[in-house]
Amino acid sequence: MKHQTFIAAAVQMNCELGNPGSNLEKAYHLIEQAVLKGASFIVLPELFNTGYRVEEKDWQYAEYIPGYTSEWLVQTAQKFNVTIAGCILEKKNDRIYDTCLVVDRDGIQGTYRKIYLWDQEKQRFQKGDRYEVTQLGEVTLGMQICYEVGFPEGARVLTLKGANVLIYSSAFGSLRRYAWDIATKARALENGCFVIASNRTGTEKNETVFGGGSRIINPQGKVLTEATKEDEVIVAEIDLVQVEEQRKAIPYLLDLQNDMYKEPSK
């Protein structure tokens, strides 16, 4: 991740609910496909190792970080000499978090705990409490998870902290695919960032249908590549010079009136 230009991949996959062994095997083969396509930075979907609706078994499938899946990610990153990001259930003390982590051949480089929890996630998970960027060579990475794509505040905070690439590790439903289509492009355009959005596909518990449509978007809000609804790996070139160029062309960040968002004194 030392170069201004590199190939990024979004992995889209169906997961077998409650079968980490099968899911990690599938993820490995999809990562391998991404590498064969030239990718050096790879994003996996939300809860790619367990499936999304393990629910009553959250504690059973949650892991400490570092733990089995995070070590598997590091070993896979070492084998292919790539950077990998993905989201798992994290166990910490007596709490469970929906946590995104990014690893490379040197180990875990950063983690982010989901702050904006969707629907029943509020009963399942503890929310995170901070936004932090992760430095990966020339990439300043901001991590977000699924539902958070609809909240511009998180992406903006990460951008103001220096992010030039935003990722969304997701299990976004098909019923709200219209929101996914609009919000992913909006987050890229308004922040002048690349967005790599990796989504689930398939159905869980005969009622939760995931929307697919993983995509990589440039700082102008243009979709560079997009997946269908099947297991798929999409790749695109990320040229960080475009971030600087777009932020000059439309200076949203330069013209931002931060003082208008401060709570008025009483």
Buried (B, 14 or more C-beta within 10 A) or exposed (E): BEEBEBBBBBBBBBBBBBBBEEBBEBBBEBBBBBBEEEBBBBBBBBBBBBBBBBBEEBEEBBBEBBEEBBBBBBEBBBEBEBBBBBBBBBBEEEEBBBBBBBBBBEEBBBBBBBBBBBEEBEEBBBBBEEBBBBEBEBBBBBBBBBBBBBBBEBBBBBBBEEBBBBBBBBBBBBEBBEBBBEBBBBBBBBBBBBBBBBBBBBEBEEEBBBBBBBBBBBBBBEBBBBBEBEBBBBBBBBBBEBBEEBBEEBEBEEEEEEEEEEEEEE
